[in-house]
């Protein structure tokens, strides 16, 4: 296994850990604290996401790329529009409740947008 393969493997592992934490939060709720743990599911999900970002940033530095990891405003907007498109389809198919929204109800912006 060469360096790229190793780092890509680590990125895949972190993606799997983010997915696992998201599914646990979906199943048991964001505020649930698993027995033997100190942090709730939201805190653990955020921690796994930070691990993913750090791992990806490290990979980029290993391959000599100075690229932005987090999306800019336009990339965020494009992602939210795509999410809305498929959310609307899921609502029409009665697979998601009609009151679900991609954007924050207070400001019309996502949580990511309001913190950047």
Secondary structure, 3 states (H helix, E strand, C coil): CCHHHHHHHHHHHHHHHHHHHHHHHHHHCCCCCCCCCCCCHHHHHHHHHHHHHHHHHHHHHHCCCCCCCCCCHHHHHHHHHHHHHHHHHHHHCCCCCCCCCCCCCCCCCCHHHHHC
